[in-house]
Amino acid sequence: MIKKSLTGLALAGLLATTACGGSAQPAPAAAKGLRMTIWTSNEAHLKLFGDIAAEYTRAHPEAGPITFDPLPFESYTTTLTTQIAGGNAPDLAWILESAAPDFVSSGALAPLDGKLTEAGDLTPSSTKLWQRDGKLYAYPFSTSPFAVFVNTDLLKKAGQKPPAKGWTWEQAVASAAAVAAKEGKAGLVVRDFDYKNWDNLASLWRGWGAQAWSEDGRTCGFNQPEMVEAMTFLHKAVFTDKALPGPGTTADFFAGEAAMTITQISRASLLKDATFGWDLVPLPTGPKGEYSVIGQAGIGVFAKSPNKDAATDFLAFFSNPANSAKLAAYFPPPRASQLNVETLAKSNPLLKPEQLSEVVIGGIESGVVKPSHTGQAELSQTVRAALDPLWLPGADVKAVLDGVCAKIQPMLGA
Amino acid sequence: MGHAAFWTVRRRDNLVGYLLVAPQLLGSALFVLLPLALVGWYSLHEWNVLAGTFEFTGGDNYAKLLADPGVREALAATGLFSLGLVVLNLGLALLLAVLLNQRLRGTTFFRTLFFSPVVVSLVAWTIVWQFLLQADGGLNGLLEVAGVTGPNWLRGEGTAMLSVIIVQVLKNVGLNMVLFLAALQGVPAQLYEAAQLDGAGAWRRFARITLPLISPTVLLTSIITVVGSLQVFAQIAVLTQGGPGTSTTVLVYYLYQQAFQFHHFGYGATLSVLLFAIVAVLTIVQWRMRRRWVFHEA
C-alpha cells in the first residue's frame, strides 16, 4: 500500500512540473467585448482609460464592454506570451520597447496602416521601432524620456547646489555621494535597474556615446572603449564614492529615500502628494555632451484576435488626437502637433513649462530608444548573468565586459 | 444446468471496482497522462508562440539539449541544490524529531513552531526571507549587532545558493520532522528497555534500533525531498532569478526561462522531458535500494 501511494506521490510531484511545459488550453469562445493588457495599475491611469473606453462604448455599444487587464510590470512580457501560448491572448496589448522587435517581426500583430486617425501627424522617430516593411504594427502611445527627479530638500540639507540643465555626471555623483555620506539617505537611484535590468543603464552610458550593440544589431558594444569608460565611471560611483546604493539595497525616491532618481517622466504622477521639494532636470551631460534616452511603448492589435476589427477600431479611437491629448497627461504623445509646451502643460499640472520644454520635448526630439533586439529576452538574460561579476567591489571592468561580448556576440551574429 | 449467467459475482465485483476507480482514472488521464504525452509531442517541435507557428523538427531539440552548455550548468546547480537540501533537511528533521520526542515540557510548542512554516504560503515565506537577506536586511542587521559584517547573501556566488537552500530547508523541515516523529513513536519501547539491559548506549540504541525501525520513513522522506528539490522554482524566481551569473539557475528555472521568457516552448518541453527522466530514474534507483537499507516495510 505504502509503495503505491509513494509512487503516486512521486509521479504527481514531477508531473506538476513537467506538465507546465505547455498545457494547451482551449481558446475561449469569442466573447463580446475587448480586453487590453496593460502594465500600469495606477488608479489615475486606469480612470482615464476607463473614461475613454466608456465614451467609445456609448457610441459603439456593439463592441461590448472594454476591459483593461493590468499585469505586473516586472513580468509583463512573460505573462503576455504565456497568455498567448495558453490560447488566451488579449485583443489588444501594450508592448514594451524591449519586446517590440520580436512582436513586430513575428507577425503576431495586425497592421494598422489606414486605420489610425491623422497618422501623418505621428513623428517618424516614434514609429520607427514599430514598423516592418513600411507597415506600422503598433501605435506608439508613449514616448517617454529618461530624466532626473531631484529631491531639492535633501540636496539643500547636504549643502549641495540644485542641478540644472547642462550639469555633468561628475557633479551628479558628487552631490549624490554628499547626500549619502551626510544624510544617510541614498544618493542617486537608477530606477528599476536593481543591478539586473541593465538596459536602464543606457540612461548613463549614452553620455559616453556607448551602446549595447551596433545600430545594425550585429556587433556587441559592451567591450568598446566608450562602454568600458562609462562602466568604469559607474563602478567607481557605486563602490568607491557610494553615490548609488549598492546591489541588494533598495531606496525609493518617491518615498523620500533618495536624493535623485533617473526614470521616465511618466512617474511624475507619483509626486502628487510629495512631502518634499522636487525638480525635474535633463540627464547630466557625459564626456560626449548632452544626450537623451527614451523608453517607448506601443499598443498593438493581435492578428489572431476574433475581434480584430473591433479592436483596431477602438485603438483608432483611443489614439485619435483628442484622446492622445488626454493621454499626454501621463504618456508623452507621438503626435508632432501635440509636442508643444501649451498642449503638454494643460495635461501635466505637476510640471513647469521649462521642465516640459527641456526634458520632455527636448528629450523626445533628440532621444535614442533604449536597447532592443530580436530575441531580446534571451539576450537580456545573458547580458545580466555576464554582468553580475561587475557588481562586486574590485571587479575588473574590462574583463567582465569582454566576457559579456564573448557570450552575446554569437547570438547577435546569428 | 442452463448457460452460465454473464454477470457472475466476479464480473460484478470487477465492474464495481472499475466504476469506483473511474473518476480518479479519468482525472489522471486528463490532467496527468495527456499533458505528459503532449509535452513529449511538443518537444519534437519548434513552437513560436508569437508567430503562432508549430513546426515538426524531429530530434533537433534533443540535439540542442546535448550541446547546450546552459543545461550542464543547470544540472550542476540542481545537483548542488538537491544535495545540500537533502543532507540539511533530513539531518535537521531527524535531529529535531529525536529532540522533540522526549517527554519534556514545551515540546508541543516547539513542534508547532517548527511545523508552522509548512503551512505558510511558499511565496510569502520567500518574500519575507528576501527582505531579511538583503545587503541591508534583517539578518545582516542582527550580525552587525554581534559585530560581524554579513555578506551580500543573495548576490555572492556561494552565498546565493546557500541562502536558497536554507530558506527551503526551514520551510519544509517541519514536514519531515513530523513524519520522523510519528515513526519514532511507533518504535516499541520494550526494545529500548531490552537494549538498555544489555548495556547498549544511547548512540548504539539509535543506530541499531531507531534507524532500522524508522528506515521506511527515511526512504519516504528522502524521496519526497529529492523529488521536491528537483522542482524548486518559486524560491529561485523570488530570491535570485537564477543569479548571480547562472549559479542558481536550476533545471526548472532554466526550463521556465527557455519556455516562458525566451519563447522556446518546444525546447522548454524537451527540458521537461529531461527532468521527467531524471526524476523517474532517481525514484527507481531509490526503490531498488530500499531492499538493501529498509529494514522492514509497513
Interface residues (C-beta under 8 A of the other chain):
Chain A: M1 I2 K3 L6 T7 L9 A10 L11 A12 G13 L14 L15 A16 T17 T18 A19 C20 G21 G22 S23 A24 T78 T81 T82 I84 A85 D102 F103 S106 G107 A108 Y195 K196 G246 P247 G248 T249 T250 K304 G375 A377 E378 Q381 R384 A385 A386 D388 P389 W391 L392
Chain B: F31 V32 P35 L36 L38 V39 Y42 S43 W47 N48 V49 L50 A51 G52 Q134 A135 D136 G137 N152 W153 L154 R155 P216 L220 I223 I224 V227 G228 L230 Q231 F233 Q241 G242 G243 P244 G245 T246 T249 V252 L255 Q257 A259 F260 Q261 F262 H263 F265 G268 A269 L271 S272 V273 L275 F276 V279 A280 T283 W287 E297 A298
